[in-house]
Structure formats: structure tokens, C-alpha cells
Amino acid sequence: MALMDKIIRLVEKNILNGDPEVHLTLLLRNVQRLSDLTNNPQVTLVEGDANNEEALKAAIHAQDIVYVSFVEHGAGAKLTQKIIKVMKDEGVHRLISSNILGIYDEVPGAFGDFNRKMCFGGHIDDNSPVVLSDRYVEESGLDYTVLRIAWLNDRNDTNYTITHKGEEYVGVSVSRKSVAEVVTKIIENPNKWNNESIGFADPTTQGSSRPVY
């Protein structure tokens, strides 16, 4: 389940070009945006808003994995809490949760200063939506992977270094294609990075003080 963006379209492409036994259920506000998939037997389109619990239930019911492609920005991370609740109600246990780099103040140097200013107003608040979202996911009892995604670009490569919670973040930017590859790897092997919070970025961008586009 995911709200649609460039990354999920890349994930969708990877899945539909891969194992024909994998079925996609996609939640989006306007299913006409994906009219090309209406008759695809591998795809179920659910129209609705992720803030609506009934829409979430329709999308999450009987799934093996829930992928949330958006980053939580709502006060109190209430949508993250709602997704966790619905997953538990529906007996679905595997979650891939999108988040941003810097939620543990793990980004070093001048870029770390830049990232704190741009993403957190200069100071990482324990009550910011992204920090709360990570905490709720980690404490949910679900099998989760938190993706701490670097600043995105549209480079046509899949070059990235994985870092784990407690480690210094490596790199400042990453391609959307790389994010899609990481998500696809988890879908193909749900045990991969299970119960982990991973950061990943192009290591060649390490040392830059600004995002690399």
C-alpha cells in the first residue's frame, strides 16, 4: 500500500517486471491516474485517502507487506499511528516506513547543519512528526524497516551505502531509483533489514555541504 509518487512508480515497475506471483494493491486518491493498470491482473487499485481508516482497511486487508511511501508530516504523527492500528486490526505484520535522514542527529559536518536547519528548523525536536513516526513504528511490535532517505535526485543509478541506527550517516543524496531498489529487495525478501532503521545514500556525495542533484 502506498500513496503514489515517483518512487512508488519505480517500485511498481520493478515488481511488474519481476515475479508474476507478487500482487500489488495501491491506494491513491484518484485511480484514474493509473488507468493503464486497471486491467492488470497483478494490480488492485483502491481509491481513497490514507487519512480515512476505511480506505486504509480496504488497502491493508489480507496484505503481506505494507509500504508507506510518504514521510509523516502531520502533528503527533497520527497517520502513522492509524496505519499501525489498522495493520494490527487486520493481522498484517510487515511494514516498510519512509522517513528522512537526521532523525537521530546522525548526519555529520556542514551537511548535518544544513539538514537540521532545513528539516528541523535547526534543532531536532523529540515531538516532531518524523521523530514520533520513527518511535511509534519502532515500538509498534510490527516487523518493520524504517527507511531514512537522503535528499533525492533523479540520477539513473543505484549507488548507495547502507548505514544502521547508531552509525554515522554516509552520503547526502540518493537517487529515487536506489530507493526503489531498496524497497524492492525488502518486498522480495521480507527478512531483509527486518526490525532495523537504515540510512542509505550515494557514498560519492559524502562531504558535500548541500544536496547533490
C-alpha positions as CSV (number, residue, x, y, z in Angstrom):
1,M,0.0,0.0,0.0
2,A,1.4,3.4,-0.9
3,L,0.5,6.9,-1.9
4,M,1.7,7.4,-5.4
5,D,4.9,9.3,-6.3
6,K,7.9,8.8,-8.5
7,I,9.5,6.2,-6.2
8,I,6.4,4.0,-6.0
9,R,6.1,4.1,-9.8
10,L,9.7,2.8,-9.9
11,V,8.9,0.1,-7.3
12,E,5.8,-0.8,-9.3
13,K,7.8,-1.2,-12.5
14,N,10.4,-3.4,-10.7
15,I,7.6,-5.6,-9.3
16,L,5.6,-5.9,-12.5
17,N,8.8,-6.8,-14.4
18,G,9.8,-9.4,-11.8
19,D,8.0,-12.2,-10.0
20,P,4.5,-12.6,-11.6
21,E,3.2,-14.1,-8.3
22,V,3.6,-10.8,-6.5
23,H,0.4,-8.8,-6.3
24,L,0.2,-5.0,-5.8
25,T,-2.6,-3.2,-4.0
26,L,-2.2,0.5,-4.5
27,L,-4.1,3.2,-2.5
28,L,-4.4,6.6,-4.2
29,R,-6.9,9.4,-4.2
30,N,-7.7,9.2,-7.9
31,V,-7.4,5.7,-9.5
32,Q,-7.7,7.3,-13.0
33,R,-4.1,8.4,-12.6
34,L,-3.2,4.7,-13.1
35,S,-5.8,3.8,-15.7
36,D,-3.1,1.9,-17.6
37,L,-3.1,-0.7,-14.7
38,T,-6.9,-1.1,-14.4
39,N,-6.9,-4.4,-16.2
40,N,-3.6,-5.7,-15.0
41,P,-4.2,-9.0,-13.1
42,Q,-1.3,-8.2,-10.8
43,V,-2.7,-4.9,-9.6
44,T,-5.6,-3.9,-7.4
45,L,-6.4,-0.2,-7.3
46,V,-8.1,1.2,-4.2
47,E,-9.4,4.8,-4.3
48,G,-9.3,6.7,-1.1
49,D,-7.4,8.9,1.3
50,A,-4.9,7.4,3.7
51,N,-6.3,9.5,6.4
52,N,-9.5,7.6,6.1
53,E,-9.5,4.5,8.2
54,E,-11.9,2.6,6.0
55,A,-9.7,3.3,3.0
56,L,-6.7,2.0,4.9
57,K,-8.6,-1.1,5.9
58,A,-9.6,-1.7,2.3
59,A,-6.0,-1.4,1.1
60,I,-4.3,-3.3,4.0
61,H,-6.7,-6.2,4.3
62,A,-5.0,-9.6,3.5
63,Q,-1.7,-8.0,2.5
64,D,1.7,-9.5,3.3
65,I,3.6,-6.2,3.4
66,V,2.6,-2.5,3.8
67,Y,4.9,0.0,2.1
68,V,4.2,3.6,3.2
69,S,6.0,5.7,0.6
70,F,5.2,9.1,2.1
71,V,7.0,10.7,5.1
72,E,4.8,11.6,8.0
73,H,4.4,15.4,8.5
74,G,1.2,15.5,10.5
75,A,1.2,16.8,14.0
76,G,1.6,14.0,16.5
77,A,2.3,11.5,13.7
78,K,-1.4,10.5,13.9
79,L,-1.4,8.9,10.5
80,T,1.5,6.6,11.4
81,Q,-0.5,5.6,14.5
82,K,-3.6,5.0,12.4
83,I,-1.7,2.8,9.9
84,I,-0.1,0.8,12.8
85,K,-3.6,0.3,14.3
86,V,-5.2,-0.9,11.1
87,M,-2.3,-3.2,10.4
88,K,-2.7,-4.8,13.8
89,D,-6.5,-5.0,13.4
90,E,-6.1,-6.7,10.0
91,G,-3.3,-9.1,11.2
92,V,-0.7,-7.7,8.9
93,H,2.8,-7.6,10.4
94,R,5.4,-6.4,7.8
95,L,5.8,-2.6,7.4
96,I,8.2,-0.5,5.3
97,S,8.1,3.1,6.6
98,S,9.6,6.0,4.8
99,N,11.4,8.7,6.9
100,I,14.2,11.1,6.4
101,L,17.9,11.3,7.3
102,G,18.8,13.1,10.5
103,I,16.1,11.9,12.9
104,Y,18.8,10.6,15.3
105,D,21.1,13.6,14.6
106,E,23.3,11.1,12.8
107,V,24.4,13.3,9.9
108,P,27.8,14.9,10.4
109,G,29.5,18.1,9.3
110,A,28.3,21.0,7.4
111,F,25.6,19.0,5.7
112,G,24.3,17.9,9.1
113,D,24.0,21.6,10.0
114,F,22.2,22.3,6.7
115,N,19.9,19.3,7.1
116,R,19.0,20.2,10.7
117,K,18.1,23.8,9.5
118,M,16.1,22.7,6.5
119,C,14.3,19.7,8.1
120,F,14.0,20.6,11.7
121,G,14.4,24.4,12.0
122,G,17.9,24.0,13.4
123,H,17.0,21.7,16.4
124,I,15.7,18.2,16.4
125,D,12.6,18.1,18.5
126,D,11.5,14.8,20.0
127,N,7.9,15.8,19.2
128,S,8.5,16.4,15.5
129,P,6.3,14.2,13.3
130,V,9.2,12.4,11.7
131,V,10.8,11.6,15.1
132,L,7.5,10.5,16.5
133,S,6.7,8.4,13.5
134,D,10.0,6.5,13.8
135,R,9.4,6.0,17.6
136,Y,5.8,4.7,17.0
137,V,7.0,2.3,14.3
138,E,9.9,1.0,16.4
139,E,7.6,0.4,19.4
140,S,4.7,-1.0,17.4
141,G,5.6,-4.7,17.8
142,L,5.3,-5.0,14.0
143,D,8.1,-6.3,11.8
144,Y,9.4,-3.0,10.4
145,T,12.0,-1.4,8.3
146,V,12.4,2.4,8.6
147,L,14.0,4.0,5.6
148,R,15.9,7.1,6.5
149,I,16.1,8.5,3.0
150,A,18.7,11.1,1.9
151,W,17.9,14.1,-0.3
152,L,16.6,12.7,-3.6
153,N,17.7,13.1,-7.2
154,D,16.7,11.5,-10.5
155,R,20.1,10.1,-11.4
156,N,19.9,6.9,-13.4
157,D,21.9,4.8,-11.0
158,T,21.6,2.6,-7.9
159,N,24.7,3.5,-6.0
160,Y,24.2,3.6,-2.2
161,T,25.8,2.7,1.1
162,I,23.6,1.3,3.9
163,T,24.1,2.6,7.5
164,H,22.3,1.4,10.6
165,K,20.9,3.1,13.6
166,G,23.7,4.2,15.9
167,E,26.1,4.7,12.9
168,E,27.1,7.9,11.3
169,Y,25.2,8.6,8.0
170,V,27.3,8.2,4.8
171,G,26.4,10.5,1.9
172,V,23.9,13.3,1.4
173,S,21.9,12.4,-1.6
174,V,20.5,9.3,-3.3
175,S,18.6,8.5,-6.5
176,R,15.0,7.7,-6.5
177,K,16.0,4.6,-8.4
178,S,18.1,3.5,-5.4
179,V,15.2,3.9,-3.0
180,A,13.0,1.8,-5.3
181,E,15.7,-0.9,-5.4
182,V,15.9,-1.0,-1.6
183,V,12.1,-1.3,-1.3
184,T,12.0,-4.0,-3.9
185,K,14.7,-6.0,-2.2
186,I,12.6,-6.0,1.0
187,I,9.4,-7.0,-0.8
188,E,11.3,-9.8,-2.5
189,N,12.9,-10.9,0.9
190,P,10.8,-9.6,3.8
191,N,13.5,-10.8,6.3
192,K,16.0,-8.2,4.8
193,W,16.7,-5.3,7.2
194,N,13.8,-6.6,9.4
195,N,13.4,-4.6,12.6
196,E,16.0,-2.1,11.5
197,S,16.2,1.6,10.7
198,I,18.5,2.0,7.7
199,G,20.0,5.1,6.1
200,F,21.3,4.9,2.6
201,A,22.9,7.4,0.2
202,D,25.3,7.7,-2.6
203,P,28.7,7.5,-0.9
204,T,30.3,9.6,-3.6
205,T,28.2,12.6,-2.3
206,Q,29.8,12.3,1.2
207,G,31.5,15.6,2.2
208,S,29.1,17.8,0.3
209,S,27.6,20.6,2.3
210,R,24.5,20.7,0.1
211,P,22.3,18.1,-1.7
212,V,23.7,16.7,-4.9
213,Y,21.3,16.8,-7.8
